[in-house]
Amino acid sequence: MRIYFLGIGGTAMGNAAVLMQQAGHDVRGSDAGVYPPMSEVLAGAGITVLEGYDAARLAELNPDLVVVGNAMSRGNPEVEWLLENRRQEYVSLPELLGKLVLRARKVAVVAGTHGKTTTTALAATLLRDNGVEAGWLLGGVPRDLPAGQNAGAEGAPFVIEGDEYDSAFFDKRSKFVHYRPWITVLNNLEFDHADIFRDEADLRRSFEHLVRIVPRDGALLVNADDPVLKALSEVPWTRRHTVGTAEGADLRITGYKTHGEGSCFELSWRGASWGRVEWGLGGLYNARNAAMAALAAALLACPGDPRQLSLGALKGFQGVRRRQEVRWRDEQLILVEDFGHHPTAVRETLTALRERFGGSLAACFEPRSNTARTKIFEAAFTDALAEADEVYLAPVHRFASMSPEAALDTAAMAVALRNRGRQAAAFTDFSALEKALARRCAHAGQPLVVAFFSNGSFDGRLEDWLKKLRPAPRGTPGGGIDFVS
């Protein structure tokens, strides 16, 4: 079958495109700008990516099926051609996966506001290390698995990231309701995606739909430390297991400690020791991600006693690209890239970086997601970024398309941060931001950690900035590195 992905550059869309190609389909797609890492993934798979959107081009290609990404909307020329043509078959990505990939398989759906990609990668890594030929699909690029997608053996379990965002412009249900869960992981639940959900109650309703379709012989894994999930997780129709630091949790995390090379903690299953984990990731939330993944993998691989699952793969787990990914490190400077675009994620990552590396901490934040670029989280983002010593605020994405009253006011945030004793500046263009960062990195003076937060790529410039790094001459103030001008 000839399958065309409209909006192929998204992480989920790109990985699904590769999955379909591996299944023997003829795959290509279009997008307006595809950046690393997905540009590398698609190129490596030999998938043709067509730049921009062209109705005449799509009509000439005449694919058997068009998969419409959820970033596509009315007014897109290829969307309009699909609607006017009337004979062309089109589906959302979640519907495609539910029908062609996940049917008749035991599926673990990893859901929650934060930690979905990392937890999914952890579960897939553990299954693979324990000899299970599972399939998986991530909304990111893993550093431990061979790819962000794998079909797995026929009929084998499948682990998938369960996004709560809508499926497509013509299907406003959350993606995860299409995924036929046998196991549902609920990591946490906070309000997000204000462009989709009216409030937290509206968001919770969507998660309730997911919980209702877990079968009797399946299981619901719930974060025992999240008070919001307690009311949501009353499920008399299936098994329910709790995971966290709380006393009485079925799978309990104890003894968590952070050190310069990562962290360590203990896992116990209903009072019996499962094992000690020492690994390179920091943050208690990542320990919880690991515990959730371990239990989900164990229920899929060895349902008798979860402790039969070996935890050995956690020791060398490197994580997912753009999740606390260290892009440069020397004695004076550490540059970290993170996908964080919610206040809680930004705060917890900064806290984990402080615990792990010490020294001076700078945060560079690009307000880019549909919610992050609005005023909704302005106070919360200010509080979260105050965990850093210095804050560099990038231009608000597509600021001109918003009313000033609705847009995030980065200038006001910078003032509020300075009033709290932080060094902070808001920038109206990326060139000025780059120059300020270059000056700061060239004269660190003491160990400096710079964390870049964005669900985009700083206008496509982050990779260019990193490529411009070169060793500075001996004796340069601050040593370390400098930006090539």
C-alpha positions, 0 to 999 in steps of 0.5 A: 500500500502507498501511504502518505504522511501529511506532517511527517516531521513530527516525532510520532508521525516520523517513527510511525512512517518508518514502522509502516515502511518496515511492514512493507508499505511504500511510504513518503510524506510532506512537512514544512521544515523537518529538523534533527533528530527526525530529519536524520531518522527519516533520511536514514530510513530512505523515506522521501520527505517533500518540502511544504504542502502542494495539492497538485503534487498530492493529487499526482502521487494519488496514494492509497491512504493519507495519514493526517498529523494532528498539527494539520488544520483547515486551510492547509492545501493538502487537507483541503484537497483531501476534503474536496476530492472525496474519494481519497481515504484518510485517517488519523495516525492513532487510528492507523496504529490501532487498526494496522499495528496494535490489534490482537496484541497485548499493548502497554499504553504509557500515559500522563502529563510528563515522562511518557517518552522516557517511560516507554523507552525504559519499558521497551529496553527492559523487555528487549534485555529480557529476551522479549521480542516486543514492539514499540513506538516512541514520540522521540529518539531513544539512545539505547534502542536501535530506533524509535519504532519496532514492529516486534515479533508477530503477536508479541507485546507492544509498548506505545506512548499514549499522548492525550493530545487530540488525534486530528482536526477531524477527530478530537478524541485523545490519541490514546483511546485508539490504542487498545490498552491491556496495561495502562500506565498513569504517570501523573496528571496536570492541566496542559494543552489549553488549546484542546482542553477547557480545564483540568476536569475536561482533561481528566475526562479524557483519561477516564475514557482511557481507563474504562477500556482496560480489560478485566485481565489487564492492569492499571499502574498508578503513581501513588504519589500523585493526589490527582490520580487517586480519584481517577484510578478507582477501577473495580473492573481490572487490576490496579497496582500503585507505584511510588515512594508512598508507604503502602505502594505495591512497587515502592521506591526507597533510598533515592540519592543523587550523585554527579554521575546520576542517581541510585534507589531501591525497588521493592514489590509488596515488601520484597526486595526487587533490586537496587538501581544505580544509573546515569539519570537524575531526578526522583521523577526518573526513578518513578519512570523506571519503576513504572516501566519495570512493572509494565514490562514485568506484567507483559514478560513474566506475570507470575512474579514481577521480580523475575524481570531483570533490572540489569538494563537500567544501569546503562540506560542513557535515555531519550534524545532531548530529555536531559541530554548532555550535548557538551561537557568539559570542566567549565561548561555543561550544555543540556537539551531538554524537551520541557515545555510545561512548568512542572517539567522545567522545574523538576529538570532544573532541580535534578540538574542542580542536584547532579552537577552543582555550580551555576545554573542557567536556563534558556527557555523557548515558549513554543507549544500552543499552551506555553506561549500563552499567559496561562502558565506565566506565573508557573513558568516564572516560579519554575525558572527561578530554580535557575541562577540565570534565565534567558527567555527566547522570543515567543513562537508565532507571537504576531499571530496572538493578541498581546493580552493572550501572549506570554509576556517574557519581558514581565517574566524577566522583571519578576525574576530579577526582583527575585534575585535572578539574572534574567533577560527576554529577547525579541530575536534569536540573534541577540539571544545567541550573542548573549549566550556566547558571551556568557559561555566564553567567560563562565568563570566557574562551572556553568550548566546551561539547560535549553528548554523547548519542544522545538529547536530555537527557530532551528538554530540550536544545532547550529549553535552547538556546531559553532562550539570549539575549544578555546585557547588555553588561558581564555577566561573561564576556559572551556569553550567559545562560540565561533563568531 
